């Protein structure tokens, strides 16, 4: 996960920016009460040779309760995810 922001007008929804492999397909996203976020992806079976390219996209996840002042952590690394999708 590279960044997140709240969805405008939806205090319980996060918009996540993430990276994934060029030959992977995203299967969905999830959030836990501690606000650990991750994206489910799967390697395409028909990919054959795959370039070593990182693609980025955004996806929305709905929280069980408002984010408030809770920290958002990346599932893969355990590191905090920065707020603000405009960060590069």
C-alpha positions in Angstrom: 0.0 0.0 0.0 1.5 3.4 -0.9 -1.2 5.8 0.3 -4.8 6.3 1.4 -7.4 8.9 1.8 -11.0 9.1 3.0 -13.7 9.0 0.3 -15.4 12.4 0.2 -18.7 12.3 2.0 -18.1 8.7 3.3 -16.4 8.9 6.7 -16.1 5.0 6.9 -14.6 4.4 3.4 -10.9 4.5 2.5 -9.5 4.9 -1.0 -6.3 2.9 -1.2 -3.4 3.3 -3.7 -1.4 0.1 -4.1 1.1 -1.5 -6.5 0.8 -4.9 -8.2 2.6 -6.9 -10.8 1.9 -6.4 -14.5 0.6 -10.0 -14.9 -1.4 -10.0 -11.6 -5.1 -9.4 -11.3 -6.6 -7.8 -8.2 -9.2 -9.9 -6.4 -10.4 -7.3 -3.8 -9.3 -5.5 -0.7 -9.9 -5.8 3.0 -9.6 -3.9 6.2 -9.4 -5.1 9.8 -10.5 -3.4 13.1 -6.9 -2.2 13.8 -7.1 -0.8 10.2 -4.6 -3.1 8.6 -5.2 -2.9 4.8 -4.2 -5.3 2.1 -5.1 -6.1 -1.5 -5.8 -9.6 -2.7 -4.1 -10.3 -6.1 -3.5 -13.4 -8.2 -1.0 -14.2 -10.9 -2.7 -14.7 -14.2 -2.4 -18.4 -15.3 -2.1 -17.3 -19.0 0.7 -14.7 -18.3 3.6 -16.7 -19.6 6.6 -14.4 -19.6 5.8 -11.4 -17.4 7.7 -8.1 -17.5 9.1 -6.8 -14.2 6.7 -3.8 -14.1 4.9 -2.4 -11.1 1.4 -1.0 -11.9 -0.6 1.2 -9.5 -4.3 1.6 -9.0 -6.8 2.7 -6.4 -9.6 0.6 -4.7 -12.2 1.5 -2.0 -12.7 -0.4 1.2 -15.5 0.2 3.8 -14.5 0.2 7.5 -16.8 -1.3 10.2 -16.5 2.1 12.0 -15.1 5.5 11.4 -11.3 5.8 11.0 -11.0 8.5 13.6 -7.4 8.9 14.8 -6.5 5.2 14.2 -3.3 4.4 12.3 -3.5 2.6 8.9 -1.0 -0.2 8.5 0.1 -2.2 5.4 -0.7 -5.9 5.7 2.4 -7.0 3.8 5.0 -4.8 5.6 3.3 -3.8 8.9 4.4 -0.2 8.2 2.1 2.8 8.4 0.4 3.9 5.2 0.7 7.6 4.5 -2.5 9.6 4.2 -2.9 11.6 0.9 -3.2 10.0 -2.5 -1.4 12.9 -4.1 1.9 11.8 -2.5 4.3 10.1 -4.8 
